[in-house]
Amino acid sequence: MAQNYTVILLDNRGMGDSSIPADNDYTAETVAGDIKGVLDFLNITETYIFGHDKGAGLTSAFAAKYASMAKMVSIAEYPLPGFGYETVSDPIPSWSLYSNWQLGFFGVPDAAQYFIQGRERQMLSWYFFHSSYSGTTAVSKDDLTSYTDQISKPGFLRSGLTYFEETIVGADAAFFNSTIGKQPLAQPLLVMGGEASFAPVSLLQQFFNRVGSNISYDVVPKAGHWIGDENPAWVANRLTEFFGGDPSPLPSIDLSYLTNKVTLV
């Protein structure tokens, strides 16, 4: 995608190289404000935006709260709280090892941290396998090591889990019901799901038909939940095709002044 667009990848608060917030606020509405803050810093007033998994919730919140800045939107592999997340995270009698029981587990971060800490690599290895199309090859060993190192830093396992905390999910549901629930996203919206995860299209429609008024759907072939790891070329090409359909494309932006700059602070 970088051949056609200036691609900006954000480490959300409490993730990657971003800091852990003192207020412990990981709501989608607040993180949407963080995204706006980065774009304001870069003097970007309008953008195309894509989010996967929890990032889909943050992307949707940004598109709802700062509609004039989000020209086209794509989200993947995450039903929004208030629009179906609860139906996939609440326990049901048919749950098995291959169900999404981890969502309920992560919903109590203190307990999840207690059982995961010291076994971060084992947890991630299972997590990627459990939601994949291609099993243990879904994520490379180098990437697995990198992800393990990131969540093993002091405080970062807990901060990542907090995005799933029931109080945070409840606040997100209230936000989405008060925004998208009353006025669906008007921007062109592409919703995607992995072939072995969130498919077929009829299932995507079931969860997202009330989210926007101009929605396209697509299923990522040969991918489970980890669409960017298992079929990155297809995803990049589909996003390029979608954003390329804009009849009045966004102007290019020169961010070369950021070369070798480590932090925006």
Disulfide bonds with the S-S distance in Angstrom:
none
